[in-house]
Amino acid sequence: MSQYHTLRVILGDQLNAAHSWFRENDQGILYLIAELHPEATYVKHHIQKLCAFFLAMEYFANALKSANHQVCYLTLDETKNQSLETVILTQAAKHKVTTIELQRPDEYRVLQQYRSLESNTTKHSVRVVDSEHFLLPFDDISQNFKPQHSVRMENFYRKMRQRFNILMDDDGQPEGGQWNYDSANRNKLKTKDLNAIPAPLCFQHDVRHLLERIERHDIASIGRAEPDLLWPVTRQDGLNLLAYFCEHLLPNFGRFQDSMTSQTPHSWSLYHSRLSFALNSKLINPKHVIKSAITAYHENDDIDIAQIEGFVRQILGWREYVRGMYWINMPDYKEQNALQAERDLPAFFWNGDTKMHCLSNAIGQSLDYAYAHHIQRLMVTGNFCLLTEIQPKQVDEWYLGIYIDALEWVELPNTRGMSQFADGGWIASKPYAASGNYIHKMSDYCGSCHYKVKEKTGEQACPLNSLYWHFMVKHRERLAKNPRIGMIYGNWDKQNDSQKHAVLERAQWCLDNIETL
């Protein structure tokens, strides 16, 4: 007789200690957690991302063992050249189990592997259960989203606030009288603000054994690695980071959430929670994150409604929204390229070697920390890729690889939809295209840049200025009818032909010489 009757599979983004699987201690259940070559190589990942997932998996396996659960943990050494399906079926056969249990995966490609697994085994019954993480039940996605249709996040967000009674008054109205305080959350960091930015809470997890293992298995990666990993890799780490955010960062989170600076050692962290890896690996629960933040808001007079609403909107609104848009539109979403963008991603995206200070900062920070906040992703690197018409698949792969929190369900709608407008408007009501003036308004990058943000033409002109107009003119037929941006063309039409020609000529030069900008 086999010692086990059931094999339960836990993926690297399913490290949810509160899952109902763990409420009972059945010695006939074996939990399988495995480092896999295909997961480490389907894109070129940041080395810190590889280390973070592997270490979080290792610690989670050890925690289960300490709780007297039966665990099979396989490293790259044991799974070399094996697919997820092969590893599962091999372990199921080895331990002679009758049942394989899986948690519903968050990525379509893994779902396809699970479907293949189900069709390729006759010896085992296969059962898929919910991951018990998101607020919106998976079966409710189709009630809130329609395939290939625009669904506005704001409308979805308001429904979620009402459904879960979050930041709502007793009379059914939003707390504070407004649903959204985004207009109050666009402050630029001034010189006097820089010294007040708290130092980020960083961890020190020894990953030398993982760095050695990754190198030994010849797994290619990007970015900078240190022997000590600064990211949270346990539930307690995540809770500590959440508590630190609520006490030290939330009072100014909304106010400065769109700001960028290069004038402080904390420019990479600012007032952002940096909880996204802990959330996306399911080390911590979004309901608990929201509840903790709201409790801090009610207990701390320094936190006003604009700060807490801006944070809740990211978790309850945007995070749940992109998951819904992802699943309702897959697999078609990965093929969208509404603007027919086909240019290759410049080489400086892999090393930060560009004279454009905003890009060198955002890319360099991403390579150093496997992290950049949402405005750096959307309005610096994303905006540049949009204006220069980089092939969406290459943009996807860069974002998916370089960021520690990037999993396809959250990356794809953010990149191909919100950032690149490749879905033609399913997510964004307009392309998030901007000239250098936006960067100047929200950051101090332009002051020490090689280029001049006020100039549109000439060798020193900020490339974003001419590229912006090149993009807008090229796509005028599509965009001019959009009420949010149609009026912008009036500014272009006021220019004389000579001025227009000079701007477009500068843009074409930038495109022709994109590798040396």
C-alpha positions in Angstrom: 0.0 0.0 0.0 1.1 3.5 -0.8 1.8 5.9 2.1 -0.1 8.6 0.3 -3.5 8.7 -1.4 -3.3 12.3 -2.7 -0.7 14.5 -4.3 -1.4 18.3 -3.9 0.6 20.6 -6.2 1.7 24.1 -5.0 3.1 26.5 -7.6 5.5 29.3 -6.8 2.7 31.8 -6.9 0.4 29.8 -4.6 2.1 30.2 -1.3 -1.1 30.8 0.6 -0.7 29.5 4.2 -4.4 30.3 4.9 -5.7 28.0 2.1 -8.3 25.5 3.3 -5.9 22.7 2.2 -3.9 23.2 5.4 -6.7 23.2 7.9 -6.5 19.5 8.4 -3.3 17.5 8.8 -3.8 14.3 6.7 -0.6 12.2 6.6 -1.9 10.6 3.4 -1.6 13.8 1.5 1.8 14.7 0.0 2.4 18.4 -1.0 4.6 18.8 -4.1 6.6 22.1 -4.5 9.2 22.1 -7.3 11.7 24.4 -8.9 11.3 24.0 -12.6 13.5 24.9 -15.5 10.6 25.9 -17.8 9.3 28.3 -15.2 12.8 29.8 -14.8 13.4 30.2 -18.6 10.1 30.9 -20.4 11.3 34.5 -20.4 14.7 35.8 -19.2 13.9 36.7 -15.6 15.6 39.1 -13.3 18.0 37.2 -11.0 16.3 38.7 -7.9 13.0 37.4 -9.2 14.3 33.9 -9.6 15.9 34.0 -6.2 12.7 35.4 -4.6 10.4 32.8 -5.9 12.7 29.9 -5.2 13.5 31.1 -1.7 9.8 31.8 -0.9 9.0 28.2 -2.1 11.8 26.7 0.0 10.6 28.6 3.1 7.0 27.7 2.5 7.9 24.0 2.1 9.8 24.2 5.4 6.9 25.9 7.1 4.6 23.1 6.0 7.0 20.5 7.3 7.2 22.3 10.6 3.4 22.1 10.8 3.7 18.3 10.3 2.5 18.2 6.7 4.1 15.8 4.3 6.2 17.7 1.7 8.2 16.8 -1.4 10.4 19.7 -2.3 12.3 19.3 -5.6 15.2 21.7 -6.6 16.4 22.3 -10.1 18.8 19.4 -9.6 15.9 16.9 -9.3 13.7 18.4 -12.1 16.2 19.1 -14.8 14.7 18.8 -18.3 11.3 18.0 -16.9 8.1 19.9 -17.6 5.5 20.7 -14.9 3.3 17.9 -16.2 6.1 15.4 -16.2 7.2 16.2 -12.7 3.6 15.9 -11.4 2.9 12.6 -13.1 6.3 11.2 -12.1 5.7 12.0 -8.5 2.1 10.7 -8.6 3.4 7.4 -10.0 6.3 7.2 -7.6 4.1 7.6 -4.6 1.2 5.6 -6.1 -1.4 8.2 -5.3 -4.9 7.9 -6.6 -5.8 11.6 -6.7 -4.0 14.7 -7.9 -5.2 18.0 -6.6 -4.3 21.4 -8.1 -5.1 24.9 -7.3 -6.5 27.0 -10.2 -3.5 28.7 -11.8 -3.4 32.4 -12.5 -1.7 32.1 -15.9 -3.3 30.8 -19.0 -0.1 28.9 -20.1 -0.2 26.9 -16.8 -3.9 26.3 -17.3 -3.1 24.7 -20.6 -0.5 22.5 -19.0 -3.1 21.4 -16.4 -5.6 20.6 -19.1 -2.9 18.5 -20.8 -2.2 16.8 -17.5 -5.9 15.9 -17.0 -6.1 14.5 -20.5 -2.9 12.4 -20.2 -3.6 10.5 -17.1 -6.0 7.7 -16.6 -4.5 6.3 -13.4 -5.4 9.3 -11.3 -8.4 11.5 -10.7 -7.6 15.1 -11.1 -9.3 17.8 -9.1 -8.9 21.6 -9.4 -9.8 23.9 -6.5 -9.8 27.6 -6.1 -6.7 29.4 -5.0 -8.8 31.3 -2.3 -6.9 34.5 -2.9 -8.8 37.1 -5.0 -11.8 39.0 -3.8 -13.8 38.5 -7.0 -14.6 34.8 -7.4 -13.3 33.3 -10.7 -16.8 32.3 -11.7 -18.0 35.9 -11.4 -15.5 37.3 -14.0 -17.8 36.6 -16.9 -20.5 38.6 -15.1 -18.3 41.7 -14.9 -16.3 41.5 -18.2 -17.1 40.8 -21.8 -14.5 39.4 -24.3 -12.9 42.1 -26.5 -15.1 44.8 -25.0 -14.1 47.9 -23.2 -14.7 47.7 -19.5 -13.8 50.8 -17.5 -11.9 50.2 -14.3 -13.6 53.0 -12.5 -17.0 51.4 -13.0 -15.7 48.0 -11.9 -14.0 49.6 -8.9 -17.2 51.3 -7.6 -19.0 47.9 -7.9 -16.3 46.3 -5.8 -16.4 49.0 -3.2 -20.2 48.5 -2.9 -20.0 44.7 -3.0 -17.5 44.4 -0.2 -18.6 47.5 1.7 -15.1 49.1 1.6 -14.7 52.8 2.3 -18.5 53.1 2.2 -20.8 55.2 4.5 -23.9 53.7 6.0 -26.1 55.4 3.5 -24.4 53.6 0.6 -22.3 56.6 -0.5 -18.5 56.6 -0.8 -16.7 57.7 2.4 -15.6 61.3 2.0 -18.2 62.0 -0.6 -16.1 61.0 -3.7 -15.3 57.7 -5.3 -11.9 58.7 -6.5 -9.3 61.2 -5.3 -6.8 60.7 -8.1 -6.7 64.5 -8.8 -5.3 65.1 -5.4 -2.6 62.4 -5.9 -0.4 64.0 -8.5 2.1 66.0 -6.5 5.7 66.4 -7.5 8.4 65.9 -4.9 10.0 69.3 -4.1 13.4 69.7 -2.6 11.9 70.2 0.9 10.1 66.8 0.5 13.1 64.7 -0.3 14.7 64.5 3.2 11.3 63.4 4.7 11.1 60.3 2.6 11.4 57.2 4.9 14.1 54.6 4.3 12.6 51.5 2.8 12.2 48.4 4.9 14.5 45.8 3.3 15.2 42.2 4.3 18.4 40.3 4.3 17.8 36.7 3.0 20.9 34.7 2.2 20.5 33.5 -1.4 24.1 32.4 -2.2 23.0 28.8 -2.5 20.4 29.8 -5.0 22.8 31.9 -7.0 25.1 29.0 -7.2 22.4 26.6 -8.3 21.0 29.0 -10.9 24.5 29.5 -12.4 25.2 25.8 -12.3 22.1 25.1 -14.3 23.1 27.7 -16.8 19.8 29.7 -16.4 20.1 33.0 -18.1 19.0 36.1 -16.2 19.1 39.8 -16.2 19.7 42.5 -13.5 21.9 42.7 -10.5 22.1 40.2 -7.7 23.4 40.5 -4.2 24.2 37.6 -1.7 21.4 39.0 0.5 17.9 39.4 -1.0 16.0 42.5 0.1 12.5 41.3 -0.8 9.9 39.6 1.5 9.8 35.8 1.0 7.7 34.7 4.0 4.3 35.5 5.2 5.8 37.2 8.2 8.0 39.3 6.0 5.0 40.4 4.1 3.1 41.3 7.2 6.1 43.3 8.5 6.3 45.2 5.3 2.6 45.9 5.4 2.8 47.2 8.9 5.8 49.4 8.0 3.8 50.8 5.0 0.8 51.6 7.1 2.8 53.4 9.7 5.4 55.2 7.8 4.4 55.5 4.1 0.6 55.5 3.8 0.3 59.1 5.2 1.9 60.4 2.0 1.3 57.5 -0.4 -1.5 59.0 -2.5 0.0 62.5 -2.5 3.3 61.4 -4.1 2.3 58.1 -5.7 3.0 59.5 -9.2 6.2 61.3 -8.4 9.6 60.4 -9.6 13.0 61.7 -8.5 16.7 60.8 -8.8 17.8 63.1 -5.9 17.5 60.8 -3.0 18.9 57.3 -2.1 15.3 56.3 -1.6 14.2 57.3 -5.1 13.4 53.7 -6.0 11.0 53.1 -3.1 9.6 56.5 -2.2 6.2 56.0 -0.5 5.2 52.8 -2.3 4.3 49.7 -0.3 6.3 47.3 -2.5 3.9 44.6 -1.4 3.2 43.3 -4.9 5.6 40.3 -4.8 4.2 39.2 -1.5 0.7 39.6 -2.9 1.3 38.0 -6.2 3.0 35.0 -4.7 0.0 34.8 -2.2 2.2 35.1 0.9 -0.3 37.8 2.1 -4.0 38.2 1.3 -5.4 41.3 -0.4 -8.4 41.4 2.0 -6.0 41.6 4.9 -3.9 44.2 3.2 -7.0 46.4 2.6 -8.3 45.9 6.1 -5.0 46.7 7.7 -4.6 49.9 5.6 -8.1 51.1 6.4 -7.6 50.4 10.1 -4.4 52.5 10.0 -6.4 55.3 8.2 -9.0 55.3 11.0 -6.4 55.3 13.8 -4.0 57.8 12.3 -5.0 61.4 11.7 -2.1 61.9 9.4 -3.7 59.6 6.8 -6.5 61.4 4.9 -9.1 60.0 2.6 -7.1 60.7 -0.6 -4.1 58.6 0.7 -6.2 55.5 1.7 -8.5 55.7 -1.3 -5.6 55.8 -3.7 -4.1 52.7 -2.1 -7.4 50.7 -1.9 -8.0 51.5 -5.6 -4.8 49.8 -6.5 -5.6 46.6 -4.7 -9.4 46.3 -4.8 -9.8 48.1 -8.1 -6.9 47.8 -10.5 -5.4 44.4 -9.3 -8.8 42.7 -9.5 -9.7 44.5 -12.7 -6.6 43.4 -14.7 -7.1 39.8 -13.6 -10.7 39.9 -15.0 -9.6 41.5 -18.2 -6.8 38.9 -18.6 -9.0 35.9 -18.2 -12.0 37.1 -20.2 -9.7 37.9 -23.2 -7.2 35.0 -23.2 -5.7 33.6 -25.3 -6.6 36.4 -27.8 -5.0 39.1 -25.7 -1.5 37.9 -26.5 -2.1 38.5 -30.2 -3.3 42.1 -30.0 -1.4 44.7 -31.9 -3.9 47.4 -32.8 -1.3 50.0 -33.7 0.8 47.6 -35.8 3.9 48.3 -33.8 6.9 46.3 -35.1 10.2 48.0 -34.1 12.7 46.0 -32.0 13.3 46.9 -28.4 16.5 49.0 -28.1 19.5 47.3 -26.5 19.7 49.9 -23.7 16.6 48.4 -22.1 18.9 45.6 -21.0 21.7 47.9 -19.6 20.2 51.4 -19.0 22.9 52.9 -21.3 21.0 55.9 -22.8 21.4 59.6 -22.6 17.7 60.1 -21.8 17.9 60.6 -18.0 14.3 59.4 -17.4 14.9 56.1 -19.2 18.3 55.5 -17.7 16.9 56.0 -14.2 13.8 53.9 -14.7 15.7 51.1 -16.4 18.8 51.3 -14.2 16.5 51.1 -11.1 14.7 48.1 -12.6 18.0 46.3 -13.2 19.2 47.1 -9.7 16.1 46.3 -7.7 13.7 44.3 -10.1 11.3 47.0 -9.3 9.9 50.3 -10.6 6.6 51.9 -9.5 3.6 52.2 -11.7 4.3 55.7 -13.2 7.9 54.7 -14.1 6.5 51.6 -15.9 3.6 53.4 -17.6 4.9 56.9 -18.3 8.6 56.4 -18.8 9.5 53.0 -20.2 6.0 52.3 -21.4 5.5 55.7 -23.0 8.8 55.4 -24.8 7.9 52.0 -26.2 4.5 53.3 -27.3 5.8 56.4 -29.0 8.6 54.4 -30.8 6.2 51.6 -31.8 8.1 48.7 -30.2 6.7 45.2 -31.0 4.3 44.4 -28.1 5.6 40.8 -27.7 9.1 42.2 -27.0 7.6 44.8 -24.6 5.7 42.0 -22.8 8.7 39.8 -22.4 10.8 42.7 -21.0 8.2 43.7 -18.4 7.5 40.0 -17.6 11.1 39.3 -17.0 12.5 42.3 -15.3 10.0 42.9 -12.5 9.9 40.8 -9.4 6.1 41.0 -9.2 5.4 40.2 -12.9 3.2 37.3 -13.7 1.4 37.2 -17.0 -2.1 37.8 -15.6 -1.1 41.1 -14.2 1.7 42.0 -16.7 -0.2 41.5 -19.9 -3.2 43.8 -19.4 -0.9 46.4 -17.9 1.6 46.3 -20.7 -0.2 45.4 -23.9 -3.4 47.1 -22.8 -2.8 50.1 -20.5 0.7 50.9 -21.6 0.9 50.1 -25.3 -2.8 50.5 -26.3 -2.3 47.3 -28.4 -5.8 46.1 -27.5 -7.2 49.2 -29.2 -8.9 50.5 -26.0 -10.3 47.5 -24.1 -8.6 48.8 -21.0 -7.5 52.4 -21.6 -9.9 55.0 -23.0 -6.9 56.6 -24.7 -3.2 55.9 -25.4 -1.0 57.0 -22.5 1.2 59.0 -24.8 3.1 62.0 -23.4 5.8 64.4 -24.4 8.8 65.4 -22.2 6.6 67.9 -20.4 4.8 65.2 -18.4 8.2 63.8 -17.2 9.2 67.4 -16.3 6.0 68.0 -14.4 6.2 64.8 -12.3 10.0 64.4 -11.8 13.3 66.1 -11.5 14.8 63.9 -14.2 14.9 66.6 -16.8 17.2 69.0 -14.9 20.2 66.8 -15.4 19.4 65.2 -18.7 21.6 65.4 -21.9 18.5 66.6 -23.8 16.5 69.8 -23.4 12.9 69.2 -22.3 11.6 72.5 -23.7 12.9 72.0 -27.2 11.1 70.0 -29.9 13.7 70.3 -32.7 17.4 70.3 -33.0 20.1 67.9 -31.7 19.5 68.6 -28.0 15.7 68.4 -28.2 14.1 65.9 -25.9 13.3 62.9 -28.1 9.9 62.4 -26.4 8.7 65.8 -27.7 9.0 65.0 -31.4 8.2 61.3 -31.0 4.9 62.3 -29.3 3.8 64.4 -32.3 5.0 61.8 -34.7 2.8 59.2 -32.9 -0.2 61.5 -32.7 0.0 62.5 -36.4 0.4 58.9 -37.6 -2.6 57.7 -35.6 -4.8 60.8 -36.1 -7.5 59.0 -37.9 -8.0 56.6 -35.0 -7.5 59.1 -32.2 -9.0 62.4 -33.3 -12.5 61.3 -32.5 -11.6 60.5 -29.0 -13.1 63.2 -26.8 -10.3 62.9 -24.2 -7.5 63.8 -26.7 -9.2 65.1 -29.9 -8.6 68.7 -28.8 -4.9 68.2 -28.8 -4.8 68.2 -32.5 -5.7 71.9 -32.4 -2.3 72.7 -31.0 -0.7 70.8 -33.9 -2.8 72.5 -36.5 -1.7 75.9 -35.3 1.9 75.2 -36.3 3.0 76.3 -39.7 4.2 73.7 -42.3 7.9 74.4 -41.6 7.5 73.8 -37.9 5.6 70.6 -38.4 8.2 69.3 -40.9 11.0 70.1 -38.5 9.3 68.2 -35.6 8.5 65.2 -37.7 12.0 65.2 -39.2 13.5 65.2 -35.7 11.2 62.3 -34.7 12.3 60.3 -37.7 15.9 60.9 -36.8 15.2 59.6 -33.3 13.6 56.5 -34.7 16.4 55.9 -37.2 19.0 56.3 -34.4 17.0 54.8 -31.5 19.9 52.7 -30.3 22.1 55.7 -29.6 19.5 58.1 -28.0 
